[in-house]
């Protein structure tokens, strides 16, 4: 059973400090709890690796990149609709994102600006996604659910404000998406 909205808000407050100043303190209790959670997740890293291998087999014409960072609260896998090195400019990418704090996930899209072959600004697309992204997003979602028994976080719940500071995102701009997944979702390899 997926956690309630109130449970998710409580988790966010448990793992993220209330102010930006507190977030700078590595000894702060929320920071310590989040680092302990990351240590637990890293001990089970083979499950994430198996998920990524399976996704790679299901999407053989795509490039997959690890996009997780321990400064945030999720495991992330970026999926690009192209193969090869150097990779040609791609119109979009998807990110499968699973919270380490709650049994929830999201799949979001990115589109990119280019200056020649150089990738510029990324634009975030939360569900509902662009039509070109839908089939691949369904595969990513299905595999996250199968491997980890997680539930998709509804966009309206992800958009709820939460009174915590996540990296450089501060209240009242901080959302549940920031706290459970990533406050800088457009930064991908």
N, C-alpha and C positions, 0 to 999 in steps of 0.2 A: 504494500500500500504506500503510495507516495506521501511524503511529509506534507502537513498542512502549511498554509501560508504563514501562520503564526510560528510554527516550528522553524521554518526557514528563516524568518526574521530573527528569531532567538539565536539560531546558529550563526548568522552573520554577526550579531553583536558579541557572540562568544569568541569569535576568531579575528575580529577586526576592532581596533580601538575607535573611540568616539571622536577623536580629533587628530588632525594632521601632526601636531606637535608630539602626541603620544605615539604616532606611527613611526616616528624617527628613532624611538627608543627600542633597541633590540632586546632589552631586558623586560619590556612591558609584557604582562601576562598573555595578552592576545597574540602577540608575536611568538612567544614561546609555544603556545598551544598550536599555532599554525605550523611552526617548524617541526613540532613533534608529530603532527598529522602527516606532514611531508615525509618524515622518516619512515612512518608506517607504510605509506604508499610506495616509497622506493623499494621496500622489502618485497613487495608484490609486483615489481616491475615486469616480470615475465608475462603476466596477464595482459598488460598494455602492449607489450611487444607482440604477443600472439594475435591480439586484435589488429594491430597494424599489418602484420603479415597476411592475415586473412583478407583484410581490406585491399591490400596490394594484389592479391590473387583475383579478387572480384572486380578490380578496376585496373586491368593490365595496361591500358593506354594512358594512365594518369601517373603523375609524380606525387608521392607522399613525402611530407616533411614533418619531423617532430617540431612542435611549436610550443611545448610546455615551458613554463618558467616558474621557479619556486617563489618568486615575488608575488605571484598571483595565487588563485585557489582552484586550478583545474589542470587536468591533462588535456592537451590539445594536439590535434593532428591536422595539418593543412593538406588539402587535396587539390592539385592543379590539373586541369584538363590538357596536359601535354607531357611528352616524354623527351628526354635528350639533355645533353650537356654541351654547350649552354642551352638552357631551356628558352624556347622562343617566347615572345610576349604572349601572355594569356589574357583573355578578356575578363576572366573571373576565377575565383577559387572558393572552396568551401572549407570550413573549419568544424571538425567534430570536437566538441568541447564537453568534458565530463567533470563535474565538480568533485573535489576531494573532500568536501565538507558535508555533502548531502547526496543521496542517491538520485540525482537529477542530471540531465544533459541538455544540450542544445546543439543544433547544427545551424550555423549562420554562413552567410555569403559575403564575399568581397568582390568589388570590381575595382579596376586599377586605371589610373591615368598613366600615360607613357610619353616620354620625350625621346623619340626614336625607339631604341630597344631598351632604354633605361626606365624601369618601373618607378613611378612617382607616387602620388597620393593614392591611398586605398580608401574606398567608400564602403561603409558597413551596410549590409542588408540582413535585417532580422526577419524571421518568418512573418508573413508569407514571403517566400523567396522568388527570384526571377524565374521565369518558365524554363530557361536553359539549365538551371541548377537543380530542378526538382527531382529528376530520376536519380541522380547521383546522391543527393541529400537523403532520399529514402533508403538507399543502400547503407549509407553511413549510419543513419538512425537505427535501422534494423540490426546492424552489427553491434552497435553500442548496447542496445537493449538485450541482445542475445548473450553477449560476453559478460556484461556487468549487471544485468537485471535492474537497470536504471529507467527512469521515467522522464519523458520530455517535460521541461519546465515551460508552462504556457507563457507566451509573450507578455500577456497582461500582468502576470505575476512577476516576471523578470523585470518589468518596468517600474515596479513599486519602489518608492524611495525608502532608504534605510539610513538611520543616523550613525553611520560609521565612515571612517576615512580609509580608502583603499588606494594605496600608492599616492598619486597626486589628485585623486578624485575625492572631493570633500563634501560633507553634507551642505546644502540640501540636494546637490547634484548626484550623489551616490545612489545607485539602484541595487536591487537584489542581483541583477545580472553582474554588476561590478564585483559584488561581494562573493558570489558563489562561483563565478567563472573568471572574468578578466576585465580589468578597468581600462585596458589598452588593446581591445580586440583586433584592431587593424594592423597591429605589428606582428608580422609573420615572416618566416625566412623566405 
